[in-house]
Amino acid sequence: MLKRRLIPKLQMKPSRFGSTAKMVLVTTKEFGEVIEIGDPVSQAKIYEAQAADELIFLDLDASTHNRSIVLDVVKKAAEQIFMPFCVGGGIRSLEDFRKLLSNGADKVSINTSAIETPDLINQAAETFGSQCVVVSIDYRKKDGKYIVFKKSAKVQTHLHPLEWAVEAANRGAGEILLTSIERDGSRCGLDIELTRQVVDSVTIPVITSGGCGLATHFVEGFLTGKAAAVAAGTYFCFKDENPMQTRAQIKNAGISIRLNN
């Protein structure tokens, strides 16, 4: 059985302070209420030392502000960390995939562009391999129904996250990254119900995120949600926990997870 993965999520925005628009690590709540934390690559090096399995760098505003991909962060990360990482935000074309992969990224996450141009999933999978293509799905419940959002959770679509995940998988995506907007930064626990539905409906790995506040939330994501990986941002930024400590608690729950690099 494949071992489950623990993935710190490094969310980035241009800093609101200072004269330059330097990308900084942030935490959010429901994709708003931004708190700046520090330098994303410096934090990534800490997570590497703490035995995270891989990392996800996400530029939260790139699609909303029509900003290009953050190549400078990718290059810096590739030079300083030696573990797999995924990059998302502002990817609109095969050329963007090529730039990120050739500059050190192992995987590329697409969200808004996948919704607006679904064929990009097929094209990227055919060109670079499915293992490089992660389709990110941001969703919330509205009037009792699950709905997918794009543009950093600012624009509602007609898509249902389960149906969209199935289509993305059929088009060649190698992984699905599920994020509950309403649970983002809440620390109230993952959306286990939808996670399990998606896992049961696709044959590719599902990463679930949004809401981790306790080590038991990770355990629930793995045992009940059956996720291949759990990603978290706020949890590791503010809790007196690190990936190694959390990993030990997951292992103690009887879950097969790597304990060290």
QUIDALIN-V43389 format. One record per backbone hydrogen bond with DSSP energy under -0.5 kcal/mol. CO is the residue of the C=O (numbers start at 1). NH is the residue of the N-H. Records with the same first field share a line. If there is no record, write none. Layout:
CO->NH ; NH
This chain:
4->258
5->7 ; 230
6->8 ; 53 ; 54
7->232
8->10 ; 56
9->11
10->58
11->26
12->60
13->24
20->22
22->15
24->13
25->37 ; 38
26->11
27->35
29->32
32->29
35->27
38->25
39->43
40->44
41->45
42->46
43->47
44->48
45->49
46->50
47->52
48->51
54->8
55->86
56->10 ; 58
57->88
58->12 ; 60
59->62
61->65
62->67
63->66
69->71
70->74
71->75
72->76
73->77
74->78
75->79
76->80
77->81
84->55
85->106 ; 107
86->57
87->109
88->59
90->92
93->97
94->98
95->99
96->100
97->101
98->102
99->103
100->105
101->104
107->87
108->134
109->89
110->136
111->115
112->116
113->117
117->120
118->121 ; 122
119->123
120->124
121->125
122->126
123->127
124->128 ; 129
125->129
129->132
130->133 ; 174
132->108 ; 134
133->135 ; 174 ; 175
134->110 ; 136
135->177
136->138
137->179
138->149
139->181
140->147
142->145
145->142
147->140
148->157
149->138
150->154 ; 155
151->154
155->150
159->148
160->164
161->165
162->166
163->167
164->168
165->169
166->170
167->171
168->172 ; 173
169->172
174->205
175->135
176->178 ; 207
177->137
178->209
179->139 ; 181
180->184
181->184
183->186 ; 187
184->30
190->192
191->195
192->196
193->197
194->198
195->199
196->200
197->201
198->201 ; 202
205->176
206->208 ; 228 ; 229
207->178
208->231
209->180
211->189
214->217 ; 218
215->218 ; 219
216->220
217->221
218->222
219->223
220->224 ; 225
221->227
228->5
229->208
230->7
231->210
232->9
233->237
234->238 ; 239
235->239
239->241
242->246
243->247
244->248
245->249
246->250
247->251
248->252
249->253
250->253 ; 255
251->254
255->257
256->4
